[in-house]
Amino acid sequence: MIRIIRAGLAALYLISIPGASAWAQVARVAEISAPVTAPAPAVSPLGAAAPNVALTPAALAPSLAPAPVPAPALSAAAAQPAAPTAASAAAATAEAAAAVPAPAPESTLAAASLAAATPSATRASFSAARLFDGLRRRAGSEPSVPAVAGREAVSAPRLSAASSAAEAPALPPAPSPRAPRLRGYLSGAFLAQLASNSQQVTMPLLFLKMTGAAAPTAYLLALGSALDAAGTLIGGRMTDRWGAKNVLILSTIARGAAVVSLPILAAAGALGLPVVVSAYVVESLCRGLADTARSTLPVELSSGHEGLLKTILAKNQLFLEAGGVAGPFVAAALIAGLGGVAAPAALWLAPIVFALVTAAYVGIPRVSRAVDAPDAPTATGAAAKTDGGWMRWALMAAALLTVYPLKGLLPAVFATQVLQSDAAAGWLTGMFGVGGLLGALAYGRFGRSVTARTWLTGGALGTAAFAAAFLPGSFAAAAAAIMVFAAANVAARLALSAAIQMRAPPGRSGAAMGPARFAANISGLGIRLLAGLAFSAAFLPSQSFRLVAAGLGVAALLLAFVARRLTAPLTASARRLGLAAALGVLPATGAPRLSAVHGLPGRLIVVEGLDGSGKSTQMERLKEELEARGVDVVATSWNSSDLVSDAVKKAKKARALDARTFALLNAADLADRLDKTILPALRAGSVVLADRWYFTALARDRVRGNEPKWLDGLYASALKPDLTLYFRLPTATAIERVLARAQGKPGLSEDFDEDASGKVLGQNYYAVGRDQNFSSDDLENFRQFQTRVAAQYDAQARRFGFRMIDAAKDRDTVTAATFQTAFGALGTLSSFRRRDQAKSGNLFDKDPAGDADNIRRNYMKEKRGAHFYFRNMLLPMQERFVQLMNVSAMPRALLHGSPHVDNYAKSSQGAAMVDFDRSRVGPYAWDLLRLMVSLSLRRKKSDEDLLDKSALKQLRKGYRHGLRHPDRPFSEARLLKDVEAGPHEESVDAYLKADGKWAAEMRENPLPVDNPDVVALVQGYDRSLGGAILSDYRIEEAGRGQGSMGFRGLFLVVLAPRDEKSGRDRILLNIKQVRADPDTEWFKNPYATQIQRMHAAADVYAPGWAPGAGWAVLDGVEYDVRRIDPLNAKIKKMLNLESQADLAYAVGTQLGRAHRLTLQDGATAEDVERHLDEHFDALVAAGVTIRDELLAAHARYLKKMARAGLTPSGGGDEQ
């Protein structure tokens, strides 16, 4: 029975979809409805609240409007004469910015995408308390970083408090995408549900009043369900054709026109059963149209963005359930107060509300809908994308969840025949709305963390509760059970709806939702018919309710079974990268950085078709055009693997292949090319063109008699193409072309070689299908073989959603169609690897001749050399990050800038990720990517994955903890947390006597203590701390430092107490020239000086970690001054699995906390968390690409260094 139901639902689904091709790329859309929370106070690593932020309840309370928070104001006791002024710094910044040319788009298409991809973000917040007020207006918000008050004299850079506002301006606002206005949609949903649910009360009561029996009423309601179902199926087609908004408005007008006759005729005393039935029939049909259109609108409004879709669905359901609560209660009040269900005044409610609904829907914003290319095959792209087996189970779940149509019938019968109260029907029906409201709230709160299987299992338990609702015969018991059922049922339906809609092809949302709504309505029809039979077969209401309970119990068991079969996450394909689809003509709002199919920055385009279809010629033309536009293209063809091709040729020549062996060799060929050619190219961001894919094997090997399930299993894990171009032409035409090309010799194919004289080799035995013996005549055998192969291709076109190209047309016309489809799918070409980049290696290549000996020596280290190379590649890595990821959609924060393993240090103040040279305001995900690549390069055991799953899990866990709890201290990695100071690390005096690392470096490059530069820098540092140093200390030693990553103006100075008997410890100063990276479009310094930037980051990321921090200026150059703690432990060893996870979690908490405190543009922690959940896999994929390119560039660097004789003496040993 289950198989029959599944087959029937699948058939309905397949025939309902008018045709779709491969999925169209959905553009980035701004997310909405994230509650905005004021920044929480900073907390020191050791747990004490930092003195720079006041911890008050108000600071932690959520706000309805995002309040602007000023940029960090670095105050001091007095302005310093040696400090760079705000005006001079601003002028220098402007001059530097003017010297940096703006990036130019590489083509007109790239320019259009670049202009359209400008992000904007308007966010609306929503709370249940303001349910009937709609969405609040967007509050004006200013970009912000947390306010950082002046620290104690020894720890703050000293700029005047009066000038701090001018010198530390608020961050410049970034353009952001406008979120869709939902007021019209949500208010319309509320009012429409109010009208529908009032009808759920009045129509059954009218039928009962006019027929006098429950059974006829159930049959009439079943008729309404049948028409509703027909409306949903028709509505899916209409929605895809004319747009959800238009269908919604027209169907709502029709609903109002249908029911307006009832109060008019009731007032005239002419209201009879035929009139009521006629109005009900028309209204039911239009209700189905409206339901499908309303269900499709969230996809259009969210453009397939998963997080936004779930948010809109949850909001929509809240308003629907609110209407579900209000409708029955209003109807019950009108019935009770106006003299019965047939009173004209009571019947005016629905038409008046439908008029208001129409007005509300007119206010829905228009959105551009994705439309398939005109050359798309008449196949169901939805079926291709959404795993057919999964979709059948999903439709079964939709049908089994559709128990709510009984909410009109059962309360009406129970109220009139058991409780003897018409008004009780309204109150019981209203409990469905109350429970639904609770279910929608639960889904909105836990929708991202609770699995779909759990929601569906909860729905099954809710159905079981509903089965027992009416058995006790008590109003209270029925009301409680109804509320439990409605809450569980609504949450389960929301989870299932989100899954189906996320898998729908762009422009085919109605075609996907129509079958789901149809299945639900057919289920509603069936359940109402069964209820009618139950009431017809029993003499007493209690017996009827027992029969209904039995049926509902069976439905609950079946739903629990289906929930177990839907083991995969319902939105796995979308959640994997946070993208709804893989290809198609891209909207003007920009292209994705990663493919939604395989998660890599490149694209895989496959050409398929019969021999003679011209696919190879068109692929070559496409390759030439892409390369002419600067794109790096890698071409590959069938049976071209170095590992397998020779063996295949020999076996063919010997005619030694049976069907199974041939299939296995084909699979081996593809697997080898994937590993050696295709995957590396996709990781590098190239476009891969493949002449035939496993579709060829599925077609030919199926004709040769291999079982379809076995073949599917053979290629189950093979890479799915981003685009498959199917060059289709009649078999006879294809054979004519092959014969003409082979000069009358059947069997010449691009798959098989010719010798120098052009003679066809013996391999053509398999090409013409002679091994199958369809006919003794070679030509007839070839014709039959090709006809069967063509039939298999046509079936695959429907199954996999090929883009069909009419190959029978002239060559140039076919080329034009090929280019239009391919370039539409690729989108902005600038996001792919460039040909010049491929020729030169990659962004990370550099010349060893430009590096100092100590740099080359570090790069030569056997274990950590690649990590040193990575450390010096920050700017190229940022450029590659922007290429690979859609950074315009990322929330921005004040970044650490370069969180890597070597920057994690333990001092007497605790362990933390420090060194804020590269801090900037930019996309939050940069810090996470930089950390992940660093951890990957410092692993003991490396593999293809970026990191082990446990380390990635701990990173996300720690980062989420920091985001959610910025008022708590960040964690310290166990690697360094328990490190204790040795005898030479207990004081600076002991450290200097033991000739510690920094002391030794200083003494290798000594400077006189009266060196003018040294004196000027120390005096500037003294002034930055308010003159609190030189009055008590004198310069005792000085020297130059070089550091591990090159010479950058580094001075090391020892200050000794003037009073040797004071018992004070010496001070060892690290005076380092501040790095001034140029601002880019995505990474900016919002402060007047570089020092302000660094100290603001230090205040937020590691408050109190470096006491006595200050600054100085020498010859117009800024220097950061910090005291070297004698305990300065770092991680020198390679990391095992446990250490990776430990460090990932600890740094994750630090980054998450700091990002939360410095979010820009009104973004919230929920915005960041949602974006990370949806794009984490994409971020990991980008990390793999960057790591692999770094390793390749590092290997080339070492070879260049050796060839040029630049290898430094004594290099390569680990320290």
Secondary structure in CASP SS format (residue, H / E / C, confidence):
PFRMAT SS
TARGET T0000
AUTHOR 0000-0000-0000
METHOD secondary structure of the structure
MODEL  1
M C 1.00
I H 1.00
R H 1.00
I H 1.00
I H 1.00
R H 1.00
A H 1.00
G H 1.00
L H 1.00
A H 1.00
A H 1.00
L H 1.00
Y H 1.00
L H 1.00
I H 1.00
S H 1.00
I C 1.00
P C 1.00
G C 1.00
A C 1.00
S C 1.00
A C 1.00
W C 1.00
A C 1.00
Q C 1.00
V C 1.00
A C 1.00
R C 1.00
V C 1.00
A C 1.00
E C 1.00
I C 1.00
S C 1.00
A C 1.00
P C 1.00
V E 1.00
T E 1.00
A C 1.00
P C 1.00
A C 1.00
P C 1.00
A C 1.00
V E 1.00
S C 1.00
P C 1.00
L C 1.00
G C 1.00
A C 1.00
A E 1.00
A C 1.00
P C 1.00
N C 1.00
V C 1.00
A C 1.00
L C 1.00
T C 1.00
P H 1.00
A H 1.00
A H 1.00
L H 1.00
A C 1.00
P E 1.00
S E 1.00
L C 1.00
A C 1.00
P C 1.00
A C 1.00
P C 1.00
V C 1.00
P C 1.00
A C 1.00
P C 1.00
A C 1.00
L C 1.00
S C 1.00
A E 1.00
A C 1.00
A C 1.00
A C 1.00
Q C 1.00
P C 1.00
A C 1.00
A C 1.00
P C 1.00
T C 1.00
A H 1.00
A H 1.00
S H 1.00
A H 1.00
A H 1.00
A H 1.00
A H 1.00
T H 1.00
A H 1.00
E H 1.00
A H 1.00
A H 1.00
A H 1.00
A H 1.00
V C 1.00
P C 1.00
A C 1.00
P C 1.00
A C 1.00
P C 1.00
E C 1.00
S C 1.00
T H 1.00
L H 1.00
A H 1.00
A H 1.00
A H 1.00
S H 1.00
L H 1.00
A H 1.00
A H 1.00
A C 1.00
T C 1.00
P C 1.00
S C 1.00
A C 1.00
T C 1.00
R C 1.00
A C 1.00
S C 1.00
F C 1.00
S C 1.00
A H 1.00
A H 1.00
R H 1.00
L H 1.00
F H 1.00
D H 1.00
G C 1.00
L C 1.00
R C 1.00
R C 1.00
R C 1.00
A C 1.00
G C 1.00
S C 1.00
E C 1.00
P C 1.00
S C 1.00
V C 1.00
P C 1.00
A C 1.00
V C 1.00
A C 1.00
G C 1.00
R C 1.00
E C 1.00
A C 1.00
V C 1.00
S C 1.00
A C 1.00
P C 1.00
R C 1.00
L C 1.00
S E 1.00
A C 1.00
A C 1.00
S C 1.00
S H 1.00
A H 1.00
A H 1.00
E H 1.00
A C 1.00
P C 1.00
A C 1.00
L C 1.00
P C 1.00
P C 1.00
A C 1.00
P C 1.00
S C 1.00
P C 1.00
R C 1.00
A C 1.00
P C 1.00
R C 1.00
L C 1.00
R H 1.00
G H 1.00
Y H 1.00
L H 1.00
S H 1.00
G H 1.00
A H 1.00
F H 1.00
L H 1.00
A H 1.00
Q H 1.00
L H 1.00
A H 1.00
S H 1.00
N H 1.00
S H 1.00
Q H 1.00
Q H 1.00
V H 1.00
T H 1.00
M H 1.00
P H 1.00
L H 1.00
L H 1.00
F H 1.00
L H 1.00
K H 1.00
M H 1.00
T H 1.00
G C 1.00
A C 1.00
A H 1.00
A H 1.00
P H 1.00
T H 1.00
A H 1.00
Y H 1.00
L H 1.00
L H 1.00
A H 1.00
L H 1.00
G H 1.00
S H 1.00
A H 1.00
L H 1.00
D H 1.00
A H 1.00
A H 1.00
G H 1.00
T H 1.00
L H 1.00
I H 1.00
G H 1.00
G H 1.00
R H 1.00
M H 1.00
T H 1.00
D H 1.00
R H 1.00
W H 1.00
G C 1.00
A H 1.00
K H 1.00
N H 1.00
V H 1.00
L H 1.00
I H 1.00
L H 1.00
S H 1.00
T H 1.00
I H 1.00
A H 1.00
R H 1.00
G H 1.00
A H 1.00
A H 1.00
V H 1.00
V C 1.00
S H 1.00
L H 1.00
P H 1.00
I H 1.00
L H 1.00
A H 1.00
A H 1.00
A C 1.00
G C 1.00
A C 1.00
L C 1.00
G C 1.00
L H 1.00
P H 1.00
V H 1.00
V H 1.00
V H 1.00
S H 1.00
A H 1.00
Y H 1.00
V H 1.00
V H 1.00
E H 1.00
S H 1.00
L H 1.00
C H 1.00
R H 1.00
G H 1.00
L H 1.00
A H 1.00
D H 1.00
T H 1.00
A H 1.00
R H 1.00
S H 1.00
T H 1.00
L H 1.00
P H 1.00
V H 1.00
E H 1.00
L H 1.00
S H 1.00
S C 1.00
G C 1.00
H C 1.00
E H 1.00
G H 1.00
L H 1.00
L H 1.00
K H 1.00
T H 1.00
I H 1.00
L H 1.00
A H 1.00
K H 1.00
N H 1.00
Q H 1.00
L H 1.00
F H 1.00
L H 1.00
E H 1.00
A H 1.00
G H 1.00
G H 1.00
V H 1.00
A H 1.00
G H 1.00
P H 1.00
F H 1.00
V H 1.00
A H 1.00
A H 1.00
A H 1.00
L H 1.00
I H 1.00
A H 1.00
G H 1.00
L H 1.00
G C 1.00
G C 1.00
V C 1.00
A C 1.00
A C 1.00
P H 1.00
A H 1.00
A H 1.00
L H 1.00
W C 1.00
L H 1.00
A H 1.00
P H 1.00
I H 1.00
V H 1.00
F H 1.00
A H 1.00
L H 1.00
V H 1.00
T H 1.00
A H 1.00
A H 1.00
Y H 1.00
V H 1.00
G C 1.00
I C 1.00
P C 1.00
R C 1.00
V C 1.00
S C 1.00
R C 1.00
A C 1.00
V C 1.00
D C 1.00
A C 1.00
P C 1.00
D C 1.00
A C 1.00
P C 1.00
T C 1.00
A C 1.00
T C 1.00
G H 1.00
A H 1.00
A H 1.00
A H 1.00
K H 1.00
T C 1.00
D C 1.00
G H 1.00
G H 1.00
W H 1.00
M H 1.00
R H 1.00
W H 1.00
A H 1.00
L H 1.00
M H 1.00
A H 1.00
A H 1.00
A H 1.00
L H 1.00
L H 1.00
T C 1.00
V C 1.00
Y C 1.00
P C 1.00
L H 1.00
K H 1.00
G H 1.00
L H 1.00
L H 1.00
P H 1.00
A H 1.00
V H 1.00
F H 1.00
A H 1.00
T H 1.00
Q H 1.00
V H 1.00
L C 1.00
Q C 1.00
S C 1.00
D H 1.00
A H 1.00
A H 1.00
A H 1.00
G H 1.00
W H 1.00
L H 1.00
T H 1.00
G H 1.00
M H 1.00
F H 1.00
G H 1.00
V H 1.00
G H 1.00
G H 1.00
L H 1.00
L H 1.00
G H 1.00
A H 1.00
L H 1.00
A H 1.00
Y H 1.00
G H 1.00
R H 1.00
F H 1.00
G C 1.00
R C 1.00
S C 1.00
V C 1.00
T C 1.00
A H 1.00
R H 1.00
T H 1.00
W H 1.00
L H 1.00
T H 1.00
G H 1.00
G H 1.00
A H 1.00
L H 1.00
G H 1.00
T H 1.00
A H 1.00
A H 1.00
F H 1.00
A H 1.00
A C 1.00
A C 1.00
F C 1.00
L C 1.00
P C 1.00
G C 1.00
S C 1.00
F H 1.00
A H 1.00
A H 1.00
A H 1.00
A H 1.00
A H 1.00
A H 1.00
I H 1.00
M H 1.00
V H 1.00
F H 1.00
A H 1.00
A H 1.00
A H 1.00
N H 1.00
V H 1.00
A H 1.00
A H 1.00
R H 1.00
L H 1.00
A H 1.00
L H 1.00
S H 1.00
A H 1.00
A H 1.00
I H 1.00
Q H 1.00
M H 1.00
R C 1.00
A C 1.00
P C 1.00
P C 1.00
G C 1.00
R C 1.00
S H 1.00
G H 1.00
A H 1.00
A H 1.00
M H 1.00
G H 1.00
P H 1.00
A H 1.00
R H 1.00
F H 1.00
A H 1.00
A H 1.00
N H 1.00
I H 1.00
S H 1.00
G H 1.00
L H 1.00
G H 1.00
I H 1.00
R H 1.00
L H 1.00
L H 1.00
A H 1.00
G H 1.00
L H 1.00
A H 1.00
F H 1.00
S H 1.00
A H 1.00
A C 1.00
F C 1.00
L C 1.00
P H 1.00
S H 1.00
Q H 1.00
S H 1.00
F H 1.00
R H 1.00
L H 1.00
V H 1.00
A H 1.00
A H 1.00
G H 1.00
L H 1.00
G H 1.00
V H 1.00
A H 1.00
A H 1.00
L H 1.00
L H 1.00
L H 1.00
A H 1.00
F H 1.00
V H 1.00
A H 1.00
R H 1.00
R H 1.00
L C 1.00
T C 1.00
A C 1.00
P C 1.00
L C 1.00
T C 1.00
A H 1.00
S H 1.00
A H 1.00
R H 1.00
R C 1.00
L C 1.00
G C 1.00
L C 1.00
A C 1.00
A C 1.00
A C 1.00
L C 1.00
G C 1.00
V C 1.00
L C 1.00
P C 1.00
A C 1.00
T C 1.00
G C 1.00
A C 1.00
P C 1.00
R C 1.00
L C 1.00
S C 1.00
A C 1.00
V C 1.00
H C 1.00
G C 1.00
L C 1.00
P C 1.00
G C 1.00
R E 1.00
L E 1.00
I E 1.00
V E 1.00
V E 1.00
E E 1.00
G E 1.00
L C 1.00
D C 1.00
G C 1.00
S C 1.00
G C 1.00
K H 1.00
S H 1.00
T H 1.00
Q H 1.00
M H 1.00
E H 1.00
R H 1.00
L H 1.00
K H 1.00
E H 1.00
E H 1.00
L H 1.00
E H 1.00
A H 1.00
R C 1.00
G C 1.00
V E 1.00
D C 1.00
V E 1.00
V E 1.00
A E 1.00
T E 1.00
S E 1.00
W C 1.00
N C 1.00
S C 1.00
S C 1.00
D C 1.00
L C 1.00
V C 1.00
S H 1.00
D H 1.00
A H 1.00
V H 1.00
K H 1.00
K H 1.00
A H 1.00
K H 1.00
K H 1.00
A C 1.00
R C 1.00
A C 1.00
L C 1.00
D C 1.00
A H 1.00
R H 1.00
T H 1.00
F H 1.00
A H 1.00
L H 1.00
L H 1.00
N H 1.00
A H 1.00
A H 1.00
D H 1.00
L H 1.00
A H 1.00
D H 1.00
R H 1.00
L H 1.00
D H 1.00
K H 1.00
T H 1.00
I H 1.00
L H 1.00
P H 1.00
A H 1.00
L H 1.00
R H 1.00
A C 1.00
G C 1.00
S C 1.00
V E 1.00
V E 1.00
L E 1.00
A E 1.00
D E 1.00
R C 1.00
W C 1.00
Y H 1.00
F H 1.00
T H 1.00
A H 1.00
L H 1.00
A H 1.00
R H 1.00
D H 1.00
R H 1.00
V H 1.00
R C 1.00
G C 1.00
N C 1.00
E C 1.00
P H 1.00
K H 1.00
W H 1.00
L H 1.00
D H 1.00
G H 1.00
L H 1.00
Y C 1.00
A C 1.00
S C 1.00
A C 1.00
L C 1.00
K C 1.00
P C 1.00
D C 1.00
L E 1.00
T E 1.00
L E 1.00
Y E 1.00
F E 1.00
R E 1.00
L C 1.00
P C 1.00
T H 1.00
A H 1.00
T H 1.00
A H 1.00
I H 1.00
E H 1.00
R H 1.00
V H 1.00
L H 1.00
A H 1.00
R H 1.00
A C 1.00
Q C 1.00
G C 1.00
K C 1.00
P C 1.00
G C 1.00
L C 1.00
S C 1.00
E C 1.00
D C 1.00
F C 1.00
D C 1.00
E E 1.00
D C 1.00
A C 1.00
S C 1.00
G C 1.00
K C 1.00
V E 1.00
L C 1.00
G C 1.00
Q C 1.00
N H 1.00
Y H 1.00
Y H 1.00
A H 1.00
V C 1.00
G C 1.00
R H 1.00
D H 1.00
Q H 1.00
N C 1.00
F C 1.00
S C 1.00
S C 1.00
D C 1.00
D H 1.00
L H 1.00
E H 1.00
N H 1.00
F H 1.00
R H 1.00
Q H 1.00
F H 1.00
Q H 1.00
T H 1.00
R H 1.00
V H 1.00
A H 1.00
A H 1.00
Q H 1.00
Y H 1.00
D H 1.00
A H 1.00
Q H 1.00
A H 1.00
R H 1.00
R H 1.00
F H 1.00
G C 1.00
F C 1.00
R E 1.00
M E 1.00
I E 1.00
D E 1.00
A C 1.00
A C 1.00
K C 1.00
D C 1.00
R H 1.00
D H 1.00
T H 1.00
V H 1.00
T H 1.00
A H 1.00
A H 1.00
T H 1.00
F H 1.00
Q H 1.00
T H 1.00
A H 1.00
F H 1.00
G H 1.00
A H 1.00
L H 1.00
G C 1.00
T C 1.00
L H 1.00
S H 1.00
S H 1.00
F C 1.00
R C 1.00
R E 1.00
R H 1.00
D H 1.00
Q H 1.00
A H 1.00
K H 1.00
S H 1.00
G C 1.00
N C 1.00
L C 1.00
F C 1.00
D C 1.00
K C 1.00
D C 1.00
P H 1.00
A H 1.00
G H 1.00
D C 1.00
A C 1.00
D H 1.00
N H 1.00
I H 1.00
R H 1.00
R H 1.00
N H 1.00
Y H 1.00
M C 1.00
K C 1.00
E C 1.00
K C 1.00
R C 1.00
G H 1.00
A H 1.00
H H 1.00
F H 1.00
Y H 1.00
F H 1.00
R H 1.00
N C 1.00
M C 1.00
L H 1.00
L H 1.00
P H 1.00
M H 1.00
Q H 1.00
E H 1.00
R H 1.00
F H 1.00
V H 1.00
Q H 1.00
L H 1.00
M C 1.00
N C 1.00
V H 1.00
S H 1.00
A H 1.00
M C 1.00
P C 1.00
R E 1.00
A E 1.00
L E 1.00
L E 1.00
H C 1.00
G C 1.00
S C 1.00
P C 1.00
H C 1.00
V H 1.00
D H 1.00
N H 1.00
Y E 1.00
A E 1.00
K E 1.00
S E 1.00
S C 1.00
Q C 1.00
G E 1.00
A E 1.00
A E 1.00
M E 1.00
V C 1.00
D C 1.00
F C 1.00
D C 1.00
R C 1.00
S C 1.00
R E 1.00
V E 1.00
G E 1.00
P E 1.00
Y C 1.00
A H 1.00
W H 1.00
D H 1.00
L H 1.00
L H 1.00
R H 1.00
L H 1.00
M H 1.00
V H 1.00
S H 1.00
L H 1.00
S H 1.00
L H 1.00
R C 1.00
R E 1.00
K C 1.00
K C 1.00
S C 1.00
D C 1.00
E C 1.00
D C 1.00
L C 1.00
L C 1.00
D C 1.00
K H 1.00
S H 1.00
A H 1.00
L H 1.00
K H 1.00
Q H 1.00
L H 1.00
R H 1.00
K H 1.00
G H 1.00
Y H 1.00
R H 1.00
H H 1.00
G H 1.00
L H 1.00
R H 1.00
H C 1.00
P C 1.00
D C 1.00
R C 1.00
P C 1.00
F C 1.00
S C 1.00
E C 1.00
A C 1.00
R H 1.00
L H 1.00
L H 1.00
K H 1.00
D C 1.00
V C 1.00
E C 1.00
A C 1.00
G C 1.00
P H 1.00
H H 1.00
E H 1.00
E C 1.00
S C 1.00
V H 1.00
D H 1.00
A H 1.00
Y H 1.00
L H 1.00
K H 1.00
A C 1.00
D C 1.00
G C 1.00
K H 1.00
W H 1.00
A H 1.00
A H 1.00
E H 1.00
M H 1.00
R H 1.00
E H 1.00
N C 1.00
P E 1.00
L C 1.00
P C 1.00
V C 1.00
D C 1.00
N C 1.00
P H 1.00
D H 1.00
V H 1.00
V H 1.00
A H 1.00
L H 1.00
V H 1.00
Q H 1.00
G H 1.00
Y H 1.00
D H 1.00
R H 1.00
S H 1.00
L C 1.00
G C 1.00
G C 1.00
A C 1.00
I C 1.00
L C 1.00
S C 1.00
D C 1.00
Y E 1.00
R E 1.00
I E 1.00
E E 1.00
E E 1.00
A E 1.00
G E 1.00
R E 1.00
G E 1.00
Q C 1.00
G C 1.00
S C 1.00
M C 1.00
G C 1.00
F C 1.00
R C 1.00
G C 1.00
L E 1.00
F E 1.00
L E 1.00
V E 1.00
V E 1.00
L E 1.00
A E 1.00
P E 1.00
R C 1.00
D C 1.00
E H 1.00
K H 1.00
S H 1.00
G C 1.00
R C 1.00
D C 1.00
R C 1.00
I E 1.00
L E 1.00
L E 1.00
N E 1.00
I E 1.00
K E 1.00
Q E 1.00
V C 1.00
R C 1.00
A C 1.00
D C 1.00
P C 1.00
D C 1.00
T C 1.00
E C 1.00
W C 1.00
F C 1.00
K E 1.00
N C 1.00
P C 1.00
Y C 1.00
A C 1.00
T C 1.00
Q H 1.00
I H 1.00
Q H 1.00
R H 1.00
M H 1.00
H H 1.00
A H 1.00
A H 1.00
A H 1.00
D H 1.00
V H 1.00
Y H 1.00
A C 1.00
P C 1.00
G C 1.00
W C 1.00
A C 1.00
P C 1.00
G C 1.00
A C 1.00
G E 1.00
W E 1.00
A E 1.00
V E 1.00
L E 1.00
D C 1.00
G C 1.00
V E 1.00
E E 1.00
Y E 1.00
D E 1.00
V E 1.00
R E 1.00
R E 1.00
I C 1.00
D C 1.00
P C 1.00
L C 1.00
N C 1.00
A E 1.00
K E 1.00
I C 1.00
K C 1.00
K C 1.00
M C 1.00
L E 1.00
N C 1.00
L H 1.00
E H 1.00
S H 1.00
Q H 1.00
A H 1.00
D H 1.00
L H 1.00
A H 1.00
Y H 1.00
A H 1.00
V H 1.00
G H 1.00
T H 1.00
Q H 1.00
L H 1.00
G H 1.00
R H 1.00
A H 1.00
H H 1.00
R H 1.00
L H 1.00
T C 1.00
L C 1.00
Q C 1.00
D C 1.00
G C 1.00
A C 1.00
T C 1.00
A H 1.00
E H 1.00
D H 1.00
V H 1.00
E H 1.00
R H 1.00
H H 1.00
L H 1.00
D H 1.00
E H 1.00
H H 1.00
F H 1.00
D H 1.00
A H 1.00
L H 1.00
V H 1.00
A H 1.00
A H 1.00
G H 1.00
V H 1.00
T H 1.00
I H 1.00
R H 1.00
D H 1.00
E H 1.00
L H 1.00
L H 1.00
A H 1.00
A H 1.00
H H 1.00
A H 1.00
R H 1.00
Y H 1.00
L H 1.00
K H 1.00
K H 1.00
M H 1.00
A H 1.00
R H 1.00
A C 1.00
G C 1.00
L C 1.00
T C 1.00
P C 1.00
S C 1.00
G C 1.00
G C 1.00
G C 1.00
D C 1.00
E C 1.00
Q C 1.00
END
